[in-house]
Amino acid sequence: MKFLTRGLFALILTIFFQTSLSAEYLYKDDVVHRSAFKDQIETLGSELYTKTGISLRLIMLKELPKGVSMSEYEKSLLTNFTDPTVLLIFAELNSEIDIAVSNKSLYKYFNRHQVLSPAASAVQAFVMAIANADSWKHFNEMRTDYGGSILPLLAGKAKPEQLIGKYAASMFNGYIDIAHQIAVSHNVTLKNDPGDTNQETLFFVKLFFYGFVLYAIVMYIRRYLYRRRHKNEHE
């Protein structure tokens, strides 16, 4: 045990003793605490496991244990499972989201990079690339990085009383996305997969973003014309 830090050793003990108290697929929830949210995750997770043999577990943390990184937490948590497992983890106060697997071969069933993309659409990715890319190579990488089902929703503004709902919606959307991709990869259909609802959610995210971009363009043009007009009046 000498190779373990105090924090990591304490983490392993905590995870070990909490296992029997945790739900199967909403494995830990320190954030949402809503029965409807738990029931939806449990229902979809159970069906996915029955039809594919893969356990997709969601962990909602208030904060990562002190002195423990996300990767350390994931490795310790994965030691509790013997079945093929995919973990979707959210740590609120650390502002971290990650996906981990018990075996790297599981990545062939879903696109981790796409799920965790900060852009919901190609247009959004293009605009973000223009604003943030520091090289042509970086620009090309950013403009093709889209399809995110978590971060675009999570990045939306919300009042304090709406935060829990935003966290629940964002992570549930990501959970659905991963479950759907795993099911498709196994040629099975999940009757509890609200795929159309998921796409509608992303549609409204894209619609909001496009509206914001259009509004910004219109305001820029108006400001430009206003300044030009007043400049001509003073000359």
N, C-alpha and C positions, 0 to 999 in steps of 0.2 A: 504493500500500500504506500510505500515511501514515494513512489513516483507521482502520486496524486496530490494536487494542491488541496488545501483545506476546503476551499469553495467547491471544487469538483467532487471531492469525496462526500461532502454534505449533500450536494445535488443528487448523487447516485442514491444515497440513503433516502432522500425525500421522495424521489421518483419511485423507488422500490416500495415504500410503505403507502404511497398514495394510489398505486395501481388498482388495488381491490375496490377503491372508492370511486374510481373514475368510470365514466361512460365508455362504451366501446369505440365509437367513432368520433364523437365530440369528446376527445380524450381528456381535455382539461379546459375549463372555462373560468377565468378570473375576471372577465370583462363584460360579457353580455348578460348572462344569468336570466335568460328567457326560455321558458319551457317550449314555446313554439319553435324557436331556433334550434334547440336541442333535438326536438322530435323530427324536424326536417333532415338534419344531419344524420341522425341515427337511422332513419328510414332509408335514405339514399345510400348511406354507407353499407348498411346490411345487405341491400339488394346487389350492390356492386360486388361485395365479397362473395355472395352466393353464386353469382354468375361468372366471376372472373378469378376468384381466389386471391384477389389483392385487397388489402385493407388500406383504405384511405382515411387517415386520422387527422382531425383538426385540433390544434392546440392554440388556445387564446390566453396569452399571458398578460398580466398587468405590467410585469417587468421581469427581465431575465435575472436569475440569482446573482447576487453581487460577486464580482470577480470571475464570472463565467461568460464566455463568449457564446454566440449563437451556435457555432459549429461544435463546441464542447457540449452544449446542452443537447443538441441533436444526437450526437454519438452516444451519450449516456442514455437518452430516452430510447433509442433504437435497440439497446441491449435487452429491453423488456419484451420484445416481440420475436416470435419464431416464424410467423407467416410473412409472406412478401408484403412489405409495408411502405406506404408513401405518407410522409408527414407534411402538412401545410401548417406553418407556424407563424403566429403574429404576436409581437411583443410591443404593447402600446407605448409605454414610456421610453422604450429604446428606439421607437420608430423603425423597427426592423420586421421584415417579412421574408420568409425563406421556404424552400421546398427541399426536403431531404428524402432519401430512399435507403432501404435496408440493403439493396443490391443495385449497382449501377445499371444492370440490364433492364431495370424497370423504366428507365428513361426512354426506352424505345416505344413505350405505350402512350406517351404524352410529350408535349413540347414545353419543357420547363421555361425556356427563354421567352416563348410567346406569352405564357400565362403571367409572367412577372414583368412584361414590358410596360413602361410608363405611358405608352401611347395606345389609344383604343383603335385608331384608324390610320390609314396611309397619309391622309392629309395632316392629321395631328403630328405624326412622326416627321413629315416634311417640314412643318413649321418649327418644330422643336430642333430639328437639324440645322435649319437656317440660323436660329437664335443661339445655339450652343456649340456647334461643331467648330473645332479648332484646326481642322485640316480637311482636305478633300476625301481622304480615306475615312476619317471620322464621320464626315457628312454622309457618305454612302452607307456606312454602318447604321447610323441613326435613322436615316430615312426608310430603311427596310425593316426597322425594329418596331413592329406594331402588333395589335391584336390582344393587348393586355386586358385581363378580365378583373384585376384587383386594383392596381394603382390608379387608373383613371377615375374610378369611383372614390377611392380613398383620398385622392387629392382634392376632391370637391369641398367647398366651404360648407360649414355646418355650425349652427349655434350650439352652445354647450349642452343643451338638453337634447340635441339631435345626434350627438357624437356616437352614442351606443348603437343607434339605428344605422348610422353610416358604417360603423365597424362591422356590424352583423351583415349588412347588405353586401359590402365589399368582399368579405371572406366567404360568404355563402356563394357569391357569384364565382369566385375562384374555385371553390370546392366543386361546384357544378361543372365548371369548365374541365377540370382535371378528370372528374368521374366520367363525363361524356366522352372525352378522348380515349380513356382506358377502355370503355365499353365498345366504342367503335373499333378500336384496335383488336378487340377480341370477337368482333362480329356479333355482338349481342345488343339488345335494346333494353334500356332501363325504363320501366313504366313510371318510375318516380322521378325521372329526369325532366325538369321543367325547361327543356331546351328553348322553346319558343319564348318563354318569359325571359330567359337569360339573354337572348338576342334582342328582345325589346328593350331591356335595360341598357345594353350597350348602344342600341340605336339612339336612345335619348341622351346618353352621354355624348355621342358623336354630334347629335343635333345641337346640343348646348354649346359644344366646342366650336362647331361651324358658325353658329350664331354669334359667338363671342368674337371670332376672327373677322367675320363680316362687319360687325359693329365697329371693331377697331379700325378696319380699313376705311369705312365711311367717315368716322370721326377724324382720321388722319387727313383724308381728302378735304373735308370741310375746314379743318384748321389751316391746311395749306392754302386753300382758296381765300380764306379770311385774311391771312397774313399778306398774301399777294395783293389782294384788293386794297388793303389799307396802306401797303407800301406804295402802290401806284397813286393813291390819293395824296400822299405826302410829298411826292416828287413834283 
